[in-house]
Amino acid sequence: MSGRGSLAWAAGILLLGVMAVLWRQAHPPYASVAGGREPVRLVPVLTGEPEYCLTCHQGIEEISPSHPLEVFGCVRCHGGNGLALTKEDAHRGLLGGANPSDFRVVEEACGGEACHSGAASENRDHIARATTSLQATYAGAIAQVRRAFGAQEDARARYAVVPVVDPDGRSATGVLDLLDLQAALGEDPQAVRAFSQTCTTCHLNAPPPDLPAARRLTGCAACHALSNLGGTYVGDDPTLSHDEPGHAAQHRLTLAIPYTQCNTCHNRGNYSLVDMQFHPRQDLPADRRAPRVQDYYQPIAQFTRCEYQLDCIDCHTAQEVMGDGDLYSAQAEMQYVQCKTCHGTLQEPPLTRALTDSADPAFRRAFLNPYGQLEVGDEVVVTERGEVLWNVVRRADGEFILTSKTSGRTYRVPLVMASGCTQDPERQESSACHACHAVERP
């Protein structure tokens, strides 16, 4: 055989080998599938690469309507080896274990300009906002404790549970970066060191304490993936344990977040500055099932009827909860919704804005919520900072109607104007309203 013929023959053999490898990737052998199941092949639009995750995870819930399975698949967010047909090989390289929204991996799993680390002007900077929020940094509590024990002279935040930098280098608060708290402990008082060991688990970077109704995931899923009392999975995927804690109740993300999910962190008890330990509430049943009015707030709290009948997200805005991209030293700097936001004052009705642009972020948020219904031209309440409360609409007859983001139930919002209210015009904070409208706890 001539040299040219030998070269052609070798090239042909190589080509056949490559084709065989590609064919095996697209049609893996049945024998390698656990239980002898027939492989289930999916080619997501975004990647164009075949994956076989559904071979085992048949019945798993679609994560959300905005992440359709045929478009995203599994590997784009979860990582792992989509061509493998055994659990060990398929799960090798999973991002965040079972939770790709964990802040350690969220940029790789959920980021990108077209996804959740896109432009702030398009309201797609979710990762930058969430990872710099007080819910993630715990900077406010750290600053207060350090000041209380003489480790710093003022209440300005300097440290966080993980180091973080303001994403755009501009900050209205003046805080452009936060250092790692552990780096300061060598010179801090013993009380602050004890605080760092036992009390800095109350943030989105850390797993929750092993207490009923406190079980949740980390990162974005802490809020958007609902959990039950036991932290167990109750969905339809037969391969996921239904007994082992550490799971969301179902493989779903939601914007309809009930107060019970907020309560996995809030209102469970208090951290004591005396012994630097977490003390769970003693006024609730052992299984944490209690009437809502009792469960909603701790005994020391004062609240009005709407504050426990509605859910947290019905009033608190996305920026209040998730952050706005700036670093803050205290929750008081970030929490700005008050009773007057929806009820107005003696002199003025609530601030409103007509939605004239179909590209307004309010429409996207309403669309992603199962109970959101907005139309161009609707007049909605806005906060003093201009953030839209898309679920509070002013009707043509002047009535304000709030739609619950968790149930779809509607409520008429009474106005202070012409109500006979005797509130002091100089005191418009919610605590002043509580003086007359607080509800007695049973």
Buried (B, 14 or more C-beta within 10 A) or exposed (E): EEEEEEEEEEEEEEEEEEEEEEEEEEEBEEEEBEEEEEBBEBEBEBBEBBBBBBBBBEEBBEBBEEBEBEEBBBBBBBBBBBBBBEEEEBBEEBBBEBBBBBBBBBBEBBBBEEBBBBEBEEBBBBBBBBBBBBBBBBBBBBBBBBBBBEBBEEBBBBBBBBBBEBBEEEBEBEBEBBBEBBEBBEEBBEBBBBBBEBBBBBBBBBEBBEBBBBBBBBBBBBBBBBBBBBBBBEBEBEEBEEEEBBBBBBBBBBBBBBBBBBBBBEBBBEBEBEEBEBEEBEEBEEEBEBEEBBBBBBEEEBBBEBBBBBBBBBBBBBBBBBBBBBBBBBEEBBBBBBBBBBBBBBEEBBBBBEBEEEEBBBBBBBBBBEBBEBEEEBBBBBBEEEBBBBBBBBEEEEEBEBBBBBBBEEBEBBBBBEEEBEBEEEEBEBEBBBEEBBBEBE
